[in-house]
Amino acid sequence: MANRSLKFCAHAGCDELVTSGYCDKHRAEYEARERDKTKLLESNRKSASERGYDSRWQKARRTYLAHHPLCAECQRQGKLTPATVVDHVVPHKGDRHLFWDKSNWQSLCKSCHDSKTAKEDGRWSQAPRGRGNS
């Protein structure tokens, strides 16, 4: 395994050297902030049914997955993975026309869907950079 260069902890003002991210002292603090952000996002979110994911959607989802059984993102990476989720390529944000537009759908595995959704929701923003990085 190659040695990784050390960097300063990503917490402002901390002089601890780490291979990446935060030192042990600040990692828990960072993770607690991220949990709080996630809770806030989820507390303001409507239920799945209120967002349109009702029995009509479940039927459409099953039909779409039957015709598109592989994860589109994994296929782009040369992998064959069964899809379990029908994703809206462009988030519909309550727009019923965009929600039901099948050209805006893609089949994804849960892992790819969770990654995509987290990025869109801002839950995976880049950690602050340590000193000396640009």
HELIX and SHEET records of a PDB file:
HELIX    1   1 ASP A   24  SER A   43  1                                  20    
HELIX    2   2 SER A   55  HIS A   67  1                                  13    
HELIX    3   3 ALA A   72  ARG A   76  1                                   5    
HELIX    4   4 ARG A   96  TRP A  100  1                                   5    
HELIX    5   5 LYS A  102  ASN A  104  5                                   3    
HELIX    6   6 LYS A  110  ASP A  121  1                                  12    
SHEET    1   A 2 LYS A   7  PHE A   8  0                                        
SHEET    2   A 2 LEU A  17  VAL A  18 -1                                        
SHEET    1   B 2 VAL A  85  HIS A  88  0                                        
SHEET    2   B 2 TRP A 105  LEU A 108 -1                                        
END                                                                             
